[in-house]
Amino acid sequence: MNESKHLKQLMEDVSSEMGRLGYSASSIQHYRVVWNKYLKQTSFAGIDRKDMDQFLFECYGIAASTNHPTRYQRTAIRAMNVLAYYSEFKKIYIRFPIRKMLNAQTPFDSVLFGFIAALKESGLADSTIHTHERVVARFLRFLRDDSVNSLRDVSTVHVASFILEITGHRGKASYELASLRIFFRHLYNSGLHENDLALFVPASNKLKTREHLPSVWDTDDVQAILKCIDTGNPVGKRDYAIILLAVQLGLRGSDIKGIKFRDIDWRWWSAATQRGGWSKTRFRNRFTSST
């Protein structure tokens, strides 16, 4: 049927991505059972969250008020959420288990939107903003479920309880703690809470047995690596550029991977070239001389 063609392709894409990420064949099959049930029931060609939630309610008895879903219900929720998430972001979020429906609203949605806007104004990468958004959204749902109606009523007890909840499944949640600190500082600086709760978020919820000094590359080592690259072919030129971005600009691997042509300030390049101060040859020589 034509209206289901998009959903079928989406399910195939998600299955392939799950296989690439190392999901077991049985896990993928469990998800596909849920998807196939939904495919037979829905009349939508694409993702519609309300329709998906209605499906979960009718076929699995899952409602927004379901606080302790069974294992059978959790599989259905995750299957539908993974489908919706991949449809929007073209990736599967595997580090932060999805336990509830993504569209669950809270009394603090306006605060969440303001927080996201502040992150965007700060110039953070979209992937980083999205990570913070998911952590904070889950914290706000936690507060809602705990009958907290005002952010001013949030206490260190709430913070500690939430940290215990998110660390229960794997014992470590460093990046979630970082997101919480950023959010709590936002609340404090915006006057939404009288205390800086970020001070009560531990640096790590797992004790380190040993501290290690960060390792660094010597200049000679970097030069040796660059000389080993064959720049006579497109792949070598790409690898050479990647390493230069890392050693010269200090970009992370995820940042380098996400660079697009639109991220380059072409107006600056054009103006610099017209002034005669930065020819392409001089720029290349300057860029590589200090490596």
C-alpha positions as CSV (number, residue, x, y, z in Angstrom):
1,M,0.0,0.0,0.0
2,N,1.4,3.4,-1.0
3,E,0.8,5.3,2.2
4,S,2.9,2.7,4.1
5,K,5.9,2.8,1.7
6,H,7.7,5.5,3.7
7,L,7.3,3.7,7.0
8,K,8.5,0.4,5.5
9,Q,11.6,2.0,4.2
10,L,12.2,3.7,7.6
11,M,11.9,0.4,9.4
12,E,14.4,-1.2,7.0
13,D,16.8,1.7,7.5
14,V,16.5,1.5,11.3
15,S,17.0,-2.3,11.2
16,S,20.2,-1.9,9.1
17,E,21.5,0.8,11.5
18,M,20.8,-1.3,14.5
19,G,22.7,-4.2,12.9
20,R,25.6,-1.9,12.1
21,L,25.7,-0.8,15.8
22,G,25.9,-4.3,17.0
23,Y,22.3,-5.0,18.2
24,S,21.6,-8.7,18.3
25,A,19.4,-10.3,15.7
26,S,16.8,-11.1,18.5
27,S,16.6,-7.5,19.6
28,I,16.1,-6.3,16.1
29,Q,13.4,-8.9,15.6
30,H,11.6,-7.8,18.8
31,Y,11.5,-4.3,17.4
32,R,10.3,-5.4,14.0
33,V,7.4,-7.3,15.6
34,V,6.2,-4.0,17.1
35,W,6.7,-2.1,13.9
36,N,4.9,-4.6,11.8
37,K,1.9,-4.4,14.1
38,Y,1.9,-0.7,13.8
39,L,2.3,-0.8,10.1
40,K,-0.9,-2.9,9.8
41,Q,-2.9,-0.5,12.0
42,T,-1.8,3.0,10.9
43,S,-3.0,4.9,8.0
44,F,-0.2,7.5,8.2
45,A,2.6,7.6,5.6
46,G,5.2,9.0,8.0
47,I,5.8,9.5,11.7
48,D,2.8,10.9,13.6
49,R,3.5,10.9,17.4
50,K,-0.2,11.0,18.4
51,D,-1.0,8.1,16.2
52,M,2.0,6.1,17.6
53,D,0.9,6.8,21.2
54,Q,-2.6,5.7,20.4
55,F,-1.2,2.5,19.0
56,L,0.8,1.9,22.1
57,F,-2.3,2.4,24.2
58,E,-4.6,0.2,22.1
59,C,-2.2,-2.7,21.5
60,Y,0.0,-2.6,24.6
61,G,-2.1,-0.8,27.2
62,I,0.5,2.0,27.6
63,A,-0.7,5.4,28.6
64,A,1.2,8.6,29.7
65,S,0.3,7.7,33.3
66,T,2.0,4.3,33.1
67,N,4.8,4.6,35.6
68,H,6.1,1.0,35.8
69,P,5.7,-0.6,32.4
70,T,6.3,-4.3,32.0
71,R,9.3,-5.6,30.0
72,Y,6.9,-6.3,27.2
73,Q,5.6,-2.7,27.3
74,R,9.1,-1.3,27.5
75,T,10.1,-3.1,24.3
76,A,7.1,-1.6,22.5
77,I,7.9,1.9,23.8
78,R,11.5,1.7,22.8
79,A,10.7,0.3,19.4
80,M,8.4,3.2,18.6
81,N,10.7,5.8,20.1
82,V,13.7,4.6,18.2
83,L,11.7,4.7,15.0
84,A,10.6,8.3,15.7
85,Y,14.0,9.4,16.8
86,Y,15.7,8.0,13.7
87,S,13.2,9.6,11.4
88,E,14.1,13.0,12.8
89,F,17.8,12.7,13.5
90,K,19.0,9.8,11.2
91,K,20.7,8.1,14.1
92,I,19.9,5.8,17.0
93,Y,20.5,7.2,20.4
94,I,22.0,4.2,22.3
95,R,23.7,5.9,25.3
96,F,20.5,7.2,26.9
97,P,17.9,4.5,27.2
98,I,14.4,5.6,26.3
99,R,11.9,4.7,29.0
100,K,8.9,6.9,28.2
101,M,7.2,8.4,25.3
102,L,9.1,11.3,23.7
103,N,6.3,13.7,23.6
104,A,5.5,13.7,27.4
105,Q,4.8,17.3,28.3
106,T,5.7,18.9,31.6
107,P,4.8,22.2,33.4
108,F,8.4,23.3,32.6
109,D,8.4,23.1,28.8
110,S,8.8,26.9,28.4
111,V,11.9,26.7,30.6
112,L,13.3,23.9,28.5
113,F,12.7,26.0,25.3
114,G,14.5,29.0,26.9
115,F,17.4,26.8,27.9
116,I,17.8,25.4,24.4
117,A,17.6,28.9,22.9
118,A,20.4,30.0,25.3
119,L,22.6,27.0,24.2
120,K,22.1,27.9,20.6
121,E,23.1,31.5,21.2
122,S,26.3,30.3,22.9
123,G,27.3,28.7,19.6
124,L,27.4,25.0,20.8
125,A,27.2,22.3,18.2
126,D,23.7,20.9,17.4
127,S,24.7,17.5,18.6
128,T,25.9,18.9,21.9
129,I,22.7,20.9,22.3
130,H,20.6,17.8,21.6
131,T,22.4,15.8,24.3
132,H,21.8,18.5,26.9
133,E,18.2,18.8,25.8
134,R,17.5,15.1,26.2
135,V,19.0,14.9,29.7
136,V,17.2,18.0,30.9
137,A,13.9,16.9,29.4
138,R,14.2,13.6,31.3
139,F,15.0,15.6,34.5
140,L,11.9,17.8,34.0
141,R,9.7,14.7,33.5
142,F,11.2,13.3,36.7
143,L,10.2,16.4,38.6
144,R,6.7,16.3,37.1
145,D,6.3,12.7,38.2
146,D,7.4,13.7,41.6
147,S,4.7,16.3,41.8
148,V,7.0,19.3,41.6
149,N,5.1,22.2,40.2
150,S,7.7,25.0,40.4
151,L,11.4,24.9,39.6
152,R,12.0,27.0,42.7
153,D,11.0,24.0,44.8
154,V,13.7,21.8,43.4
155,S,16.1,20.8,46.1
156,T,19.3,18.8,46.4
157,V,17.1,15.8,47.3
158,H,15.5,15.9,43.9
159,V,18.9,16.2,42.3
160,A,20.3,13.2,44.2
161,S,17.3,11.1,43.5
162,F,17.5,11.7,39.8
163,I,21.2,10.9,39.7
164,L,20.5,7.6,41.4
165,E,17.8,6.8,38.8
166,I,19.8,7.5,35.7
167,T,22.9,5.7,37.0
168,G,21.0,2.6,38.1
169,H,21.2,0.9,34.8
170,R,24.9,1.2,34.2
171,G,26.6,2.8,37.2
172,K,28.1,5.8,35.4
173,A,26.6,8.9,33.8
174,S,29.3,11.5,33.4
175,Y,27.8,13.3,30.4
176,E,24.3,13.5,32.1
177,L,26.0,15.1,35.1
178,A,27.6,17.7,32.9
179,S,24.3,18.5,31.3
180,L,22.7,18.9,34.7
181,R,25.4,21.3,35.8
182,I,24.9,23.5,32.7
183,F,21.1,23.5,33.2
184,F,21.3,24.4,36.9
185,R,23.7,27.3,36.2
186,H,21.2,28.5,33.6
187,L,18.4,28.4,36.2
188,Y,20.5,30.3,38.7
189,N,21.8,32.9,36.2
190,S,18.2,33.5,34.9
191,G,16.8,34.0,38.4
192,L,14.7,30.8,38.1
193,H,16.2,29.3,41.3
194,E,17.7,31.1,44.3
195,N,20.6,28.6,44.6
196,D,23.2,27.3,42.2
197,L,22.3,23.6,42.2
198,A,25.3,22.9,39.9
199,L,27.4,23.1,43.0
200,F,25.7,20.0,44.3
201,V,26.2,17.9,41.2
202,P,29.3,15.6,41.6
203,A,32.1,15.8,39.1
204,S,31.6,12.0,38.7
205,N,29.4,9.4,40.2
206,K,32.1,6.8,40.0
207,L,35.3,7.0,42.0
208,K,38.5,6.9,40.1
209,T,41.2,4.6,41.5
210,R,44.0,6.4,39.7
211,E,44.5,9.8,38.1
212,H,46.4,9.9,34.8
213,L,48.0,13.0,33.2
214,P,46.7,13.6,29.7
215,S,49.1,12.5,27.0
216,V,50.2,14.9,24.3
217,W,51.9,14.5,20.9
218,D,55.3,16.0,20.4
219,T,55.8,18.3,17.3
220,D,58.2,15.7,15.8
221,D,55.5,13.0,16.2
222,V,52.9,15.1,14.4
223,Q,55.3,15.9,11.6
224,A,56.2,12.2,11.3
225,I,52.5,11.3,11.0
226,L,51.9,14.0,8.4
227,K,54.8,12.8,6.3
228,C,53.4,9.3,6.2
229,I,50.3,10.4,4.5
230,D,50.1,10.1,0.7
231,T,48.6,13.3,-0.4
232,G,48.7,12.3,-4.0
233,N,45.2,10.9,-3.8
234,P,41.8,12.2,-2.5
235,V,41.8,9.9,0.5
236,G,45.3,11.1,1.6
237,K,44.3,14.7,1.2
238,R,41.3,14.2,3.3
239,D,43.3,12.4,6.1
240,Y,45.9,15.2,6.0
241,A,43.2,17.9,6.4
242,I,41.6,16.0,9.3
243,I,44.8,15.7,11.2
244,L,45.6,19.4,10.6
245,L,42.2,20.4,11.9
246,A,42.9,18.3,15.0
247,V,46.4,19.5,15.8
248,Q,46.1,23.1,14.7
249,L,42.5,24.0,15.9
250,G,42.1,21.4,18.6
251,L,38.8,20.2,17.1
252,R,37.3,17.0,18.5
253,G,36.7,14.0,16.2
254,S,32.9,14.5,16.3
255,D,33.3,18.2,15.4
256,I,35.6,17.4,12.4
257,K,33.1,14.7,11.3
258,G,30.3,17.2,11.4
259,I,32.0,20.0,9.4
260,K,30.0,21.2,6.4
261,F,30.9,23.7,3.7
262,R,28.4,26.1,5.2
263,D,30.5,26.2,8.4
264,I,33.4,27.9,6.5
265,D,33.3,31.7,6.6
266,W,33.7,32.2,2.8
267,R,33.2,36.0,3.2
268,W,36.2,36.2,5.5
269,W,38.3,34.1,3.0
270,S,37.2,36.3,0.1
271,A,38.0,39.5,1.9
272,A,41.4,38.3,3.2
273,T,42.3,37.1,-0.3
274,Q,41.4,40.5,-1.9
275,R,43.5,42.4,0.7
276,G,46.5,40.3,-0.5
277,G,47.4,39.3,3.0
278,W,46.3,35.7,2.7
279,S,46.8,34.0,-0.6
280,K,45.9,30.3,-0.7
281,T,49.6,29.4,-1.0
282,R,50.6,31.6,2.0
283,F,47.7,30.3,4.0
284,R,48.7,26.7,3.4
285,N,52.3,27.4,4.3
286,R,51.3,29.3,7.4
287,F,48.9,26.5,8.4
288,T,51.5,23.8,8.1
289,S,54.7,25.5,9.2
290,S,54.0,25.3,13.0
291,T,52.9,21.7,13.0
